[in-house]
Amino acid sequence: MTDDDGEPRWDGFGSDEERLSRQRQGVLNELTREITAGHELHGRIVRVEAFFTATDDVIVRLEDDTFALVHPTWIRRAERPGYPETTMLGSADAAKAFMSRWEERY
């Protein structure tokens, strides 16, 4: 689904637009604080790739060039085990297909 202007709600995937760099870094900083040893993403995120504008959900690229959906909690410190919630997505094509399906839900 799209926003009220007909634009997709996922923003940033495959883009290196300067306007996204501070947002990417801010979310990455928060995820670095939240994700502790034992979490499946600990030490594996190399970049925040896309932002869902209707929620705090983001797509991240991992060091093995796969992708995951993450819902930051914005707690500003280490999270308890199991958080932030994460869904492994796989390849870039799998991430894009996931984003298309996600759009339909909102």
N, C-alpha and C positions, 0 to 999 in steps of 0.2 A: 504494500500500500504506500501511498505517497502522502506528503503533508498537504496542507490546505492550498498551496500554490502548485500542486501537481509534481513536486520535486521528490526524488527518492529520499528516504530518511536515513540511509547509510551514507556517510560522507567520508571521503579521503582515500578509499581503497585504490591503490595504484597511482596515487597522486603525490607529488612532491611540492605542492603549493606551499609557499612561505607562510600563508595564513594559518596553516595547520601545525607548524613546527612547535610553537609554544604549547598548544593544546596537547600534542603528542608527548612532549617532554613532561608536562604536568601530570598527565595520566601515568606515564611510565614511572615517574618519581613516586607516585602514590602506590602503584602496584609493587614497586620495590620495597616499600615500607610494609605493605600488607602481607606479601607472600613470604612465608617463612620456610625454613628447612623442613622437608617432608611433604610440602605441597608439590604437585606434579609440575608446576611451572617455575619452581624456585631456581633462579639463575639461568633460565632458558629463554626469556623474552629478549628479543633484539630490537623490536620496534612495535609501536602501536600503529596499526594499519588503517583502521576505520572506526568511526564513531556512529552509534545509532542515536539520532537526534531526539527521539521520543523518550529515551531512557538513558541510563549510565552505561549500557552495555558497549563493549569495544571488542574489536577483532585484533589479536596480536600475532605477530610473526615470531616463530621460535627459531633457535639456532640451527635446527635441522631443516629449515625452510618449510615447515608445516605451520598450520594456523590453529588458533583456539579462540573461542568466545569467552570473555571474562566479564563478570559484573563486579566492578570495584565497590567496596563498601564505604569508602571515604572516611574511615575511622582514624586515619592519620597516624597509625601505629601498627605493629604486628597484629595480624588477625589470629583468631583461634583456628585450630585444625579444621579443614574442610572449606575454609573461606579464603579469598573470595571464590564464589562458585565459578566453575570452569567447565566448558564443553570442548573437547578436542574435535577439530574439524577436518584435519588432514591437509591435502594439497590446496593450492590457490584456487583451482577449479572447484573443489569441494567447498571452499569458503565462499566463493561467489554464488554457488547454488544455494548454500545455506542462507546467505543474505537475501536472495530472491524469495525464498520461502518465508523468511522472517518478516519481510516487507508485507506479505499477504496477511500476516496475523495482526498487524497494526493498522 
